[in-house]
Amino acid sequence: MTAPQSPQPNSNPSRTASASRPIGRGLLWSAGAFLLGSLLVYNSVDTSADPKPQSHSAVVANPHSSASPAVPDLALPRSAPKRVSIPQIAVDAPFTQLTIGPTGQLNAPPAGDKNLVGWYKDGAAPGERGSAIIAGHVDTKTGPAVFLQLESLKPGATINITREDGIIASFKVDSVETFNKARFPNERVYSDAPTAQLRVITCGGAYDRKVKDYVDNVVVFAHLASFRNA
């Protein structure tokens, strides 16, 4: 599996997984327009790219975002996420941090854990102002994974993220969209935001056995709707 270079400062057939599919897991980043990052979730060990994930310090307003008109001041201090719960699709999973490795590549979540979600730690934290990026596998070599049913989410659904500071940040889903990986809308998905936003990403669409990868990405756009103490 290959993944992105280090961030720059300021810068179908059935979707049910089959154990017979020769699928690896990985995260692939591609260069975004206007120095924006672009996270693509891949299921192939043979992919490559020259991506530049967005630095946490970069702040770029995106007038074309799918964000709903969330209350501008509804935001939290930075705190890492511990667990995500999405009741509508029976998701309850811990987080692992997605980091840049010694070769300048983004380390993907462990391939052997089907119930694990990754958070790009150099981006916004869930609940913090900006676009927090989380990703998970749709399936693994042994069967369905944490985000198998992600594309079935509906607008208005709730995503609850428990943070290390003891706060549960609740996000409201604005839209769930599917994008071809070859035409992924980098700016729309990865532009930073003046409000607390969330992007949840997994693979989708048909599985291409020739390239050992899904052809699409499913992206959930959501905004911080409320928060409470755990």
C-alpha positions in Angstrom: 0.0 0.0 0.0 1.2 3.5 -0.7 -0.1 6.8 0.7 0.6 10.5 0.7 3.6 12.6 1.2 3.9 14.7 4.3 1.5 17.7 4.6 2.8 21.1 3.5 2.6 24.0 6.0 -0.3 26.3 5.4 -1.1 24.7 2.6 -22.9 -2.4 -8.6 -22.6 -6.0 -7.9 -23.5 -6.7 -4.3 -21.8 -4.3 -1.9 -21.7 -7.1 0.7 -18.1 -8.1 1.3 -16.9 -11.5 0.4 -14.1 -13.3 2.0 -13.1 -14.6 -1.5 -12.3 -11.1 -2.7 -8.5 -10.5 -2.9 -8.8 -7.1 -1.2 -6.2 -5.2 0.8 -6.9 -2.0 2.7 -5.4 1.5 2.4 -5.9 5.2 2.3 -4.7 7.2 -0.8 -4.3 10.9 -0.8 -4.2 12.9 -4.1 -3.1 16.5 -4.7 -6.0 19.0 -4.4 -6.7 22.2 -6.2 -5.7 25.4 -4.4 -3.4 23.5 -2.1 -6.3 21.5 -0.6 -5.9 18.0 0.5 -7.8 15.1 -1.0 -8.3 11.9 0.9 -9.4 8.8 -1.0 -10.1 5.6 0.7 -8.8 2.7 -1.3 -9.0 -1.1 -0.9 -6.0 -1.9 -3.1 -2.4 -2.6 -2.0 -1.3 -1.5 -5.5 -2.3 2.2 -5.6 0.0 5.2 -5.5 -0.3 9.0 -5.5 1.5 12.2 -4.7 -0.9 13.8 -2.2 -0.6 16.6 0.1 -3.0 16.4 3.1 -4.1 19.8 4.4 -2.2 21.1 7.3 -4.2 21.8 10.4 -3.0 25.4 10.3 -4.5 26.0 6.9 -7.9 27.8 6.9 -9.7 28.2 3.6 -13.3 29.1 3.5 -15.3 27.0 0.9 -18.4 28.7 -0.5 -19.3 25.5 -2.3 -19.3 23.2 0.7 -22.2 20.9 1.4 -22.2 22.2 5.0 -25.6 23.1 6.4 -26.1 26.5 8.0 -24.8 25.4 11.4 -24.5 28.0 14.2 -21.2 29.8 13.5 -20.1 29.9 17.1 -21.0 26.2 17.9 -17.5 24.8 18.1 -15.2 23.1 20.6 -11.6 23.3 21.6 -9.3 20.8 20.0 -9.5 17.3 21.5 -8.8 13.9 19.9 -11.7 11.6 19.2 -12.0 8.3 21.1 -15.1 6.6 19.7 -17.7 7.1 17.1 -21.3 5.9 17.2 -23.8 6.1 14.3 -27.0 4.5 15.6 -28.8 4.4 12.2 -26.2 2.0 10.8 -25.2 0.2 14.1 -21.7 1.6 14.1 -19.8 1.8 17.4 -16.1 1.8 17.0 -12.9 3.2 18.5 -10.5 5.6 16.7 -6.9 5.3 15.6 -4.9 8.3 14.5 -3.8 8.5 10.8 -0.2 9.8 10.7 2.6 10.4 8.3 5.2 7.7 8.4 9.0 7.9 8.0 8.8 7.6 4.3 6.5 10.5 4.0 3.4 8.4 3.5 0.1 8.3 5.4 -0.3 5.2 7.5 -3.6 3.5 7.0 -5.7 2.0 9.8 -4.6 -1.6 10.6 -5.9 -4.0 8.0 -6.7 -6.7 10.4 -9.2 -4.7 12.5 -12.7 -4.6 10.9 -14.2 -2.3 13.6 -11.7 0.6 13.6 -12.0 4.2 12.3 -9.1 6.4 11.4 -8.8 10.2 12.1 -6.3 12.4 10.2 -4.7 13.9 13.3 -3.0 16.8 11.5 -6.4 18.1 10.4 -9.2 19.5 12.5 -10.5 17.5 15.4 -14.2 16.5 15.4 -16.0 19.4 17.0 -13.2 21.9 16.3 -13.7 24.6 13.7 -12.7 23.2 10.3 -13.3 20.0 8.3 -12.5 17.0 10.4 -11.7 13.9 8.3 -12.4 10.4 9.4 -12.3 7.2 7.3 -12.9 3.5 7.6 -12.9 0.3 5.6 -16.0 -0.9 3.8 -14.8 -4.5 4.0 -11.7 -6.6 4.6 -10.4 -9.9 3.5 -12.5 -11.6 6.2 -15.8 -9.8 5.6 -17.8 -6.6 6.2 -16.1 -3.8 8.0 -17.1 -0.8 10.0 -18.5 1.4 7.2 -20.2 -1.2 5.1 -23.5 0.6 5.4 -22.3 4.1 5.4 -23.9 5.0 2.1 -27.3 4.1 3.5 -27.2 7.0 6.0 -29.9 9.6 5.4 -29.8 13.4 5.9 -30.7 14.2 9.5 -29.0 11.1 10.9 -26.8 11.6 13.9 -23.1 10.8 14.3 -21.8 10.9 17.9 -18.1 11.3 18.6 -16.8 10.9 22.1 -13.7 12.9 22.6 -10.8 12.6 25.0 -11.9 15.7 26.9 -15.1 13.8 27.9 -17.4 15.7 25.5 -19.7 13.9 23.1 -19.9 15.9 19.9 -23.1 15.2 17.9 -23.1 15.9 14.2 -26.1 16.1 11.9 -25.8 14.5 8.5 -26.4 17.0 5.7 -25.8 14.8 2.7 -24.4 11.4 1.6 -22.8 11.4 -1.8 -20.8 9.1 -4.0 -17.9 10.3 -6.2 -15.9 8.5 -8.8 -12.3 8.4 -7.5 -11.0 9.7 -10.8 -13.1 12.8 -10.5 -13.1 13.3 -6.8 -14.2 16.9 -5.9 -11.1 17.8 -3.8 -12.0 21.4 -3.0 -15.6 20.6 -2.0 -14.7 17.8 0.4 -11.4 19.1 1.8 -11.6 22.8 2.0 -11.4 24.0 5.6 -14.4 25.6 7.0 -15.2 28.4 9.5 -17.6 26.1 11.3 -17.2 22.7 12.9 -17.7 20.2 10.0 -17.2 16.4 9.6 -16.4 14.3 6.6 -16.8 10.6 6.8 -15.3 8.6 4.0 -15.2 5.0 2.7 -15.1 3.1 -0.5 -18.2 2.6 -2.7 -19.6 1.7 -6.0 -18.6 -1.4 -8.0 -15.5 -3.5 -7.2 -13.0 -3.6 -10.1 -11.2 -6.9 -9.8 -8.6 -5.9 -12.4 -7.3 -3.0 -10.3 -8.3 -4.6 -7.0 -10.2 -1.5 -5.9 -13.7 0.0 -5.6 -14.3 2.7 -8.3 -16.0 5.3 -6.0 -15.8 6.9 -2.6 -18.8 7.5 -0.4 -18.6 10.8 1.5 -20.9 11.9 4.4 -21.1 15.6 4.9 -22.1 16.6 8.4 -22.0 19.6 10.8 -21.8 20.0 14.6 -25.3 20.2 15.9 -24.8 19.9 19.7 -22.5 18.6 22.4 -22.7 17.4 25.9 -20.6 15.8 28.7 -20.2 12.1 28.4 
